[in-house]
């Protein structure tokens, strides 16, 4: 039982880390696209 609990805990931890990484990546991409749009001077999206 203890083994399963530890396994589940680490799984949750890695899942949370993945979520944080995804969020940061999305924010970074969004910022990059906005910067590209403003520098190009037109938005066709």
N, C-alpha and C positions, 0 to 999 in steps of 0.2 A: 504493500500500500504506500509506504514511504517513497519507494522508487517511482511509482506512478505520479505521486504528488510533485516530486522534484522535476520529473520529465515535463509535466503539464506546466509547471511554473516557468521553466526555461523556454517552453514553446510560446507561452503568453508574452514573455519578455522579448523574444525575437520578433514576435508578431507586432508588438508595440514599436520596436525599433524600425521594422520595415514600414510601418505606418508613418513614422516620423520622417524617414528618408523619402518616402513617396510624397508627403506633403511639401517638404523642402524642395524636392525636384520640381513639383508642379509650380510652386511659387517662383522658382528660378526660371523655369521655362516661360511662364507668363510674363515675367519681367523682361526676359530676352526678346520675346515677340513684340511687346509694347515698344521697346527701345528700337527694334528693327523697323517697326511701323512708322514711328515718328521720324526716324532718320531717312526713311525712303520717301516720306511725304505723302503716302497714299495707303489706304486700307481697303483691300478687296476681299476681306473675310466677311 
